[in-house]
Amino acid sequence: MSQNDDRNAPLPRVERDAALKWAKDFTVYMAGVSGAEIVPSTARTNFEECIGANGEIADDGRYSLFYYIYSSAPTTQHTDMVRVLRDSLRKHGYKVTDYREFKNAYESALMWAENEKNHYRVMAETVGSGKTKPQRFSFSVRTPCLLPPGAKQQQF
């Protein structure tokens, strides 16, 4: 529900359109930092219900956003892209929570980070197996639960 132990703590207030604009802008930023070009037709937006630790679903309009977009970068560049992005995000208040490089049947990499101030999570990673699905590089963001301005926050 929230980023602390108080499930009734005030949620950040953000309009859906503003959250989506931030997500789009930030994935463009990540692509630019890593030297990748994104493929606009691959963008996907998923507004999701916030589910509490005990399965609660509020009816106050709260939501989280998962947004992703693919890059056309070849797999041989994925590791370098993730390294550059990891270093850049650390300088901008993000804590890297997961980082891996793989060099087995194909080269791939992933980096997940969270902004310690607003708890937005960002991910950059190779997706697809290369065998059954083509490998692509994905830039994505996930917000914590957000509440539209003006909505009365439901208490549990």
Buried (B, 14 or more C-beta within 10 A) or exposed (E): BBBEEEEEEEBBBBEBEEBBEBBBEBBBBBBEBBEBEBEEEEBEBEBEEBEEEEEEEBEEBBBBBBBBBBBEBEBEBBBBBBBBBBEBBEEEEBEBEEEEBEEEEBBBBBBBBBBEEBBBBBBBBBBBEEEEEEBBBBBBBBBBBBBBEEEEBBEE
